[in-house]
Amino acid sequence: MKKIIYLIFIFPFLGKAQPIINLEDFDYQKFQWGYYFGINSLDFRLDYERFDYTNPSLTDIQTKKSTGFNVGLTGDLRLVDHLSLRFEPGLIYNKRHLEFPNFTTESDRVHEVHSTYIYIPVLVKYGTKRWNNFKPYITGGASVTMNLSANNKSQADNSEGKFRVNPTIFFYELGVGVDFYTPHFRFSPSIRGLFSINNELIPDKNPASPWTGNLRGLFTRAIVLNLTFE
């Protein structure tokens, strides 16, 4: 009976137990540092000089995507409550295949496009009010990349199996994520979309090239999944 009476009196207070809050002052630091790694999927948006909508197979170039990886460092500058400026330099690697119509031989029909980007973004991060040990956020900004696999200095073009692109690409970015606060670090999974602004295409020397003669522009689109530790 004593145990029952004890439970009756103590039960109303059980639900009021305060959760353990990890890294309570973490978000009030002026600077924060960390690193990230993750995976990505890259695609191309292609603009054509002309497009045959009645028979797209005659003009449509297909992009075969693959999964790549990304790795880098993070720097976070607190501006005001819930808002920070982020610098996340890193490396993005991927490989795409462009499949051109109207070719019978594999070497002419499929060209490999390697992308090894030195990635330099500047982002703004806005987080909601923290709830216990997690906090959703949105992020956006701009970035510039240097493609070390661009082949832009090569004298060979698609007629010799070399697909060439401009090495410097500018992107705008939008993303969402969640901050999880552990006893020792902040863990932040996020997903982000990258959309190139400038035309990457270097056309072949022959204006009537069967590979680039019908192309007006080439623009990278990417989905990036990062796991960040700070």
N, C-alpha and C positions, 0 to 999 in steps of 0.2 A: 504493500500500500504506500509506503514511503517513496518507493521508486516512481509510482504512478503520479503522486502529488508533485514530486520533483520535476517530472517531465511536463506536467500541466503548466507549471510556472516558468520553466525554461524554454518551452516550445515557441512562444511568441517572439523570443529574441534570436532564435536560430536563423530566421530569414533575414535578419538585419546585420548579419556578419559581413564585414567589409572585405571585398576581394583584395588580394595582394596586388599592388600596383608596381610594376617593374619600371625602372629607369624614369622615375617621376619627373626629373628635371631635364631629361634628354632634349626635349623640344625647345628649351630655353637657351641652349648653347648657341653662341654666335656662329661657330664653325663646326662642321661635322665632316668626317672623312670615312671612306669605305671602298668597297670594290663590288663588282657584279660579274656574272657570267650568265649565259643563256643560249637560246636558239633563235633562228630567224627563217623566214620564208620570203624570197624575193621574186618579183614578177616584173614584166615590162608592160607599159601602156604604149601602143604604137599608133601614130598618126600617119595616114596614107595620103598620097597625092590623089588617088582615085581608088574607089572600092566598089567591087561588083556585088551588090546586094542580092542579085538574082542567083549568083553562084559564088558564094564566099570562098569556096575551096580554091578558086583560081587566084585570089589575091591575099587571103588571110594567112598571116604568119603566126605560128603557134609557139608559145613559150612553155617549155617543160621545166617545172620548178623542182627544186630539191631543198633539203633542210641543211642550213649552215649553222655556224656558231658565232657568238659574240662574247667579248670579254673586255673589261676596262676598270677604271677607277672612278670614284665619285667625290665631289666636293660640294658641300651645301652651305649656303650663306643665308642665315635667318634675316629677313627684312622686317616683318611685323608678325604678330600672332597669325598662325595658319598659312603664312605665305613665305616662300623661300626661293632663292635663285640657285640653280644647280648647274654644275659643270661636270660632264661625264665623258671624258675622252676615252677612246678605246679602239678596238679592232673588230671589224665585221667581215666574215668570210662566207662566201657562197659560190655556187656554180649553177649556171642556167644553160639550157640548150634552146636554140632557136631553130625551128623546123620550117623551111621555106617550101612553098608549093611548086609544082611543075618541074621537079627534079626526080630523076630515076635512081641516080647513084647516091649512096649514103653519105659520102664525103661532101657532095655538093648540097644535099638536102638538109643536113644537120650540122650546125656550127656551134661550138662550145664557147660560152662566155663566162670567163672567170671574173670574180669580183673580190678583191682584197682591199677593203676600205680602211684607211686611217680616218677615224670617226671623231668629230669635234662638235658636240652639241652644247647649246646654252638654253636652259629650260626654266620655266617658272612652275613651281609646284604649289598647289592650293589644297590644304588638308581640312577636313571637317574637324569638329570638336572631338577630342579623344574620348573614347568610351572604354573604360577599363584598360585593357592592353592591346587594343587595336584601333586603327583610324584609317578610313578610306580617303583617297585623294585623287585629284586629277592633275594632269601635267600637260604642258604645251610649250612650243618654242620653235627654234630653227637650228639647223646644223649644216656643216660643210664636211664633205668627205673628199679624200684623195684616193683614187683607185690605182693601186700599184700594178694591177693587171690589165690596164686599159689598152695596151698595144697602140697608143696614139702616135708614137714615134716610128712605128714600123712602116716601111715602104711597101710591104705586101698588104693586099686587101683580101676581100672574100674570094676573089678568083684564085688566090693561093692559100685559101683556108684560114685567113686571119680576119676576125671580126673586130673592128676598132671602135672605141668609144672615147669621149672626152674624159680626162682624168678627174676634173674638179666638178663636183655635183653639189648643188644646194637643195636642202630639204626643208619642208615644214613638218611638224610632228604634233600628234595628239595621242594621249594615253590615259589610262586609269590604273590604279593599284591600291594596295592595302598595306599599311604599316603594322607589323606585329612586334610588340615589345617583349623581349625575353629578359631574364635576369642579367644577361651579359651584353646583348647587342640588339639592334633593331633589324628585323628581317622584313624585306619589302618585295614581294612578287608583283610584277606589273606587266601589262601588255600595251604595246604602242604601235601606232601606224606611222610610217614615213612615206612622204610623197615628194618626189623630186620636182624642182621648179624649172630648171634649165634643160635644154635639149642635149642629150648625150651622144647623139648619132654623129659619126664621122663617115660620110658617104664614100663609096668606092670611087676610084679615079675615073671610071667609065660612067658617064651620066645615065646611060641606059643599062646599068648593071641589073641583072635579074635578082640580085639580093637587096640592094638599097635604092635602086632607081625609082621604086614606087613608094619609098618611105620619106615622109616629111619630118618626122620627129620620133624620138625614143625616150621614154621617161620611166624611171624605176619607181616601183611601189613595193613596200616591204611591211611585213608584220614581225615585230620583235618581242620576244618574251624574255624578260630579265629577272633574275633572282639577285637582290641587292642585300649586302651585309654592311652595317655601319655601327 
